[in-house]
Amino acid sequence: MEDSRKEKKGNDKVVELNTFSVPSDLGETKENLSITTDKISQYSIDGLFKQALIFQSEGKISDAANIYQNLLEEGFCDPSLFNNYGVICKDKELIEKAIDLFNESISKFPEYAYSYFNLGDIYKRSGRIEDAKKIIKKAIALKPDFLNAHYSLALIYLDLEENKEAELCLKKIIEITPNDTNAKNLLGDVLVKLGKYIEAEVVFRDSINIKKTAISYSNLSALMHKLGRFEEAEIYIRNAIDENPN
């Protein structure tokens, strides 16, 4: 089966990054995180926080970071402050500071799912897979419809070849977003590995009915070939080529 995670990697931020009240893709800026206060003293504390969220959503990362740092020094306490500033630090590879911010958020606001997720993402990237699984599961327990967390956990299971667990996780994703063809293709691939060929065929065909893609056709073709249904396999691989001649 062709692994539809290749398509997902083109949009990594959807699976691996989530912030509160701002777009998930914060960019890869490399601005200095130095603190300046001369232009922001006019705002109230709440106004400063709202301005930081606006800056972050607009990609003005250094401006947002400057305000977040000042708010921390003033003792302002909000879970999305710790979380969003942690995301900025993580993107700038200030990993230890990011971990401290996420842990502080979790300590002060233990019901806030996003900080668990982002801390789990750091653990996953650093190879602490078991720690990542544990804390991402906590994020899901706090927020059962947390799509990014389900995806992150599913990808961990897939990488570890824990296919039964991946199956359950991907089915949950599809329950949340029934038209998610990427999840359907990943699920179909897992079902094939588990020997559930009839169910896999249903999933691949359902994916094609939602959206015709080269990967869906290719996966269905590979399954038909595996089952000895060669004429159908040829038809679907030709459909895949039509969708993506390359």
ZADRENMI-608341 format. One record per residue (C-alpha): residue number from 1; residue in one letter; x, y, z. Coordinates in Angstrom, 2 decimals. Example, Ala and Ser with C-alpha at 12.3 -4.5 7.8 and 13.67 -1.06 7.14 Angstrom:
2
- pos	code	east	north	up
- 1	A	12.30	-4.50	7.80
- 2	S	13.67	-1.06	7.14
END
This chain:
246
- pos	code	east	north	up
- 1	M	0.00	0.00	0.00
- 2	E	1.15	3.51	-0.69
- 3	D	1.52	5.34	2.60
- 4	S	-0.74	8.40	2.64
- 5	R	1.40	9.85	5.42
- 6	K	3.48	11.23	2.53
- 7	E	0.61	13.54	1.72
- 8	K	0.15	14.47	5.35
- 9	K	3.79	15.45	5.75
- 10	G	3.21	18.21	3.28
- 11	N	1.01	19.77	5.91
- 12	D	2.79	18.76	9.09
- 13	K	1.51	21.68	11.07
- 14	V	-1.99	20.32	10.98
- 15	V	-0.94	17.18	12.89
- 16	E	1.94	18.40	14.96
- 17	L	1.15	21.94	16.10
- 18	N	-1.83	23.47	17.81
- 19	T	-2.19	26.72	19.67
- 20	F	-5.03	28.48	21.42
- 21	S	-6.83	31.35	19.71
- 22	V	-4.28	31.69	16.90
- 23	P	-3.64	29.86	13.62
- 24	S	-1.60	26.70	14.07
- 25	D	1.01	27.56	11.47
- 26	L	3.26	30.15	13.10
- 27	G	5.92	30.03	10.44
- 28	E	9.65	29.45	10.68
- 29	T	10.76	32.97	11.55
- 30	K	14.13	33.49	13.20
- 31	E	13.66	36.91	14.79
- 32	N	15.46	37.79	18.00
- 33	L	13.39	37.32	21.14
- 34	S	14.74	40.46	22.88
- 35	I	12.27	42.33	25.04
- 36	T	11.12	45.86	24.34
- 37	T	8.50	47.82	26.26
- 38	D	8.63	51.34	24.88
- 39	K	5.76	50.81	22.44
- 40	I	3.43	48.75	24.60
- 41	S	3.19	50.56	27.94
- 42	Q	-0.02	52.25	26.80
- 43	Y	-2.00	49.03	26.91
- 44	S	-3.66	47.39	29.88
- 45	I	-2.59	43.85	30.81
- 46	D	-5.64	42.33	29.12
- 47	G	-5.14	44.57	26.12
- 48	L	-1.52	43.49	25.88
- 49	F	-2.52	39.86	25.87
- 50	K	-5.10	40.38	23.14
- 51	Q	-2.53	42.32	21.12
- 52	A	-0.03	39.46	21.49
- 53	L	-2.61	37.01	20.14
- 54	I	-3.20	39.30	17.16
- 55	F	0.53	39.64	16.51
- 56	Q	0.97	35.87	16.65
- 57	S	-1.95	35.25	14.30
- 58	E	-0.43	37.75	11.85
- 59	G	2.98	36.07	11.99
- 60	K	4.61	38.92	13.94
- 61	I	6.32	36.41	16.16
- 62	S	8.95	38.60	17.82
- 63	D	6.34	41.22	18.72
- 64	A	4.12	38.53	20.25
- 65	A	7.07	36.97	22.11
- 66	N	8.10	40.34	23.55
- 67	I	4.63	40.89	24.97
- 68	Y	4.33	37.34	26.29
- 69	Q	7.65	37.71	28.12
- 70	N	6.57	41.00	29.65
- 71	L	3.26	39.51	30.74
- 72	L	5.07	36.63	32.44
- 73	E	7.31	39.08	34.28
- 74	E	4.19	40.97	35.41
- 75	G	2.71	37.74	36.79
- 76	F	-0.08	37.45	34.22
- 77	C	-1.43	33.90	34.35
- 78	D	-3.41	32.35	31.51
- 79	P	-3.04	28.86	29.98
- 80	S	-2.88	30.12	26.42
- 81	L	-0.11	32.56	27.39
- 82	F	2.12	29.70	28.51
- 83	N	1.02	27.51	25.61
- 84	N	1.37	30.03	22.79
- 85	Y	4.69	31.35	24.08
- 86	G	5.83	27.75	24.42
- 87	V	4.94	27.11	20.78
- 88	I	7.01	30.12	19.72
- 89	C	9.97	28.87	21.74
- 90	K	9.55	25.37	20.32
- 91	D	9.57	26.70	16.76
- 92	K	12.71	28.66	17.51
- 93	E	14.30	25.51	18.97
- 94	L	14.39	26.96	22.47
- 95	I	13.32	23.53	23.63
- 96	E	14.07	23.72	27.33
- 97	K	12.22	27.02	27.67
- 98	A	9.29	25.58	25.73
- 99	I	9.17	22.53	28.00
- 100	D	9.23	24.77	31.07
- 101	L	6.34	26.84	29.71
- 102	F	4.20	23.82	28.85
- 103	N	4.90	22.23	32.23
- 104	E	4.01	25.46	34.01
- 105	S	0.77	25.62	32.05
- 106	I	-0.02	22.01	33.00
- 107	S	0.83	22.67	36.64
- 108	K	-1.36	25.76	36.89
- 109	F	-4.11	24.65	34.49
- 110	P	-4.25	20.82	34.55
- 111	E	-7.44	20.71	32.47
- 112	Y	-5.94	22.59	29.50
- 113	A	-5.45	20.00	26.75
- 114	Y	-3.36	22.03	24.31
- 115	S	-0.31	22.26	26.56
- 116	Y	-0.29	18.48	27.02
- 117	F	-0.43	18.06	23.26
- 118	N	2.42	20.46	22.54
- 119	L	4.60	18.96	25.26
- 120	G	3.85	15.53	23.79
- 121	D	4.92	16.81	20.39
- 122	I	8.30	17.83	21.81
- 123	Y	8.70	14.41	23.41
- 124	K	7.81	12.71	20.13
- 125	R	10.32	14.75	18.14
- 126	S	13.05	14.05	20.68
- 127	G	12.46	10.30	20.60
- 128	R	10.71	10.01	23.97
- 129	I	7.93	7.99	22.38
- 130	E	6.42	6.41	25.48
- 131	D	6.32	9.78	27.23
- 132	A	4.74	11.28	24.11
- 133	K	2.06	8.60	23.99
- 134	K	1.20	9.04	27.65
- 135	I	0.84	12.80	27.58
- 136	I	-0.98	12.96	24.22
- 137	K	-3.47	10.43	25.60
- 138	K	-3.98	12.86	28.48
- 139	A	-4.76	15.63	26.00
- 140	I	-7.35	13.37	24.33
- 141	A	-8.89	12.43	27.68
- 142	L	-9.36	16.12	28.45
- 143	K	-10.61	16.97	24.95
- 144	P	-12.06	13.86	23.24
- 145	D	-12.61	15.63	19.91
- 146	F	-9.02	16.94	19.78
- 147	L	-8.32	15.98	16.17
- 148	N	-4.64	16.91	16.07
- 149	A	-3.97	14.85	19.18
- 150	H	-5.70	11.82	17.69
- 151	Y	-3.63	12.21	14.53
- 152	S	-0.41	12.56	16.50
- 153	L	-1.20	9.43	18.49
- 154	A	-2.18	7.50	15.35
- 155	L	1.12	8.38	13.66
- 156	I	3.02	7.19	16.73
- 157	Y	1.18	3.88	16.61
- 158	L	1.85	3.54	12.88
- 159	D	5.56	4.21	13.32
- 160	L	5.69	1.60	16.11
- 161	E	3.64	-0.84	13.97
- 162	E	1.09	-1.08	16.76
- 163	N	-1.62	-1.63	14.18
- 164	K	-4.57	-2.55	16.40
- 165	E	-4.10	0.63	18.39
- 166	A	-3.65	2.63	15.17
- 167	E	-6.88	1.16	13.82
- 168	L	-8.87	2.37	16.81
- 169	C	-7.26	5.79	16.71
- 170	L	-7.91	6.28	12.99
- 171	K	-11.52	5.15	13.37
- 172	K	-11.93	7.82	16.03
- 173	I	-10.54	10.43	13.64
- 174	I	-13.04	9.36	10.98
- 175	E	-15.82	9.50	13.56
- 176	I	-14.87	13.14	14.21
- 177	T	-14.31	14.03	10.54
- 178	P	-16.17	11.50	8.34
- 179	N	-14.86	12.94	5.08
- 180	D	-11.17	12.79	6.01
- 181	T	-9.76	10.81	3.10
- 182	N	-6.23	10.88	4.50
- 183	A	-7.40	9.08	7.64
- 184	K	-9.39	6.64	5.54
- 185	N	-6.36	5.73	3.45
- 186	L	-4.24	5.27	6.56
- 187	L	-6.98	3.13	8.09
- 188	G	-7.30	1.04	4.94
- 189	D	-3.58	0.39	4.95
- 190	V	-3.72	-0.69	8.62
- 191	L	-6.68	-2.98	7.93
- 192	V	-4.73	-4.67	5.14
- 193	K	-1.83	-5.26	7.55
- 194	L	-4.31	-6.78	10.00
- 195	G	-5.73	-9.06	7.29
- 196	K	-9.11	-7.33	7.30
- 197	Y	-9.30	-7.16	3.50
- 198	I	-13.05	-6.78	3.07
- 199	E	-13.18	-3.89	5.53
- 200	A	-10.14	-2.31	3.88
- 201	E	-11.81	-2.46	0.47
- 202	V	-14.88	-0.70	1.86
- 203	V	-12.72	2.02	3.38
- 204	F	-10.69	2.62	0.19
- 205	R	-13.85	2.76	-1.95
- 206	D	-15.45	5.14	0.51
- 207	S	-12.38	7.37	0.27
- 208	I	-12.66	7.41	-3.53
- 209	N	-16.35	8.27	-3.33
- 210	I	-15.47	11.28	-1.20
- 211	K	-12.49	12.41	-3.28
- 212	K	-10.74	10.74	-6.17
- 213	T	-7.00	10.76	-5.45
- 214	A	-4.04	8.87	-6.83
- 215	I	-3.26	7.41	-3.42
- 216	S	-6.79	6.07	-2.91
- 217	Y	-6.82	4.43	-6.33
- 218	S	-3.29	3.10	-5.87
- 219	N	-4.15	1.59	-2.49
- 220	L	-7.28	-0.04	-3.86
- 221	S	-5.30	-1.36	-6.82
- 222	A	-2.69	-2.86	-4.51
- 223	L	-5.41	-4.57	-2.49
- 224	M	-7.06	-5.97	-5.63
- 225	H	-3.69	-7.31	-6.75
- 226	K	-3.17	-8.90	-3.34
- 227	L	-6.57	-10.60	-3.64
- 228	G	-5.82	-11.84	-7.15
- 229	R	-8.38	-9.56	-8.78
- 230	F	-5.95	-8.43	-11.44
- 231	E	-8.31	-6.83	-13.95
- 232	E	-9.68	-4.55	-11.24
- 233	A	-6.14	-3.84	-10.06
- 234	E	-5.23	-2.65	-13.55
- 235	I	-8.27	-0.41	-13.79
- 236	Y	-7.54	1.28	-10.48
- 237	I	-3.84	1.78	-11.09
- 238	R	-4.72	3.42	-14.42
- 239	N	-7.13	5.65	-12.52
- 240	A	-4.29	6.53	-10.16
- 241	I	-2.09	7.48	-13.11
- 242	D	-4.90	9.60	-14.56
- 243	E	-5.15	11.47	-11.26
- 244	N	-1.39	11.92	-11.00
- 245	P	0.57	11.22	-14.20
- 246	N	3.85	11.59	-12.29
END
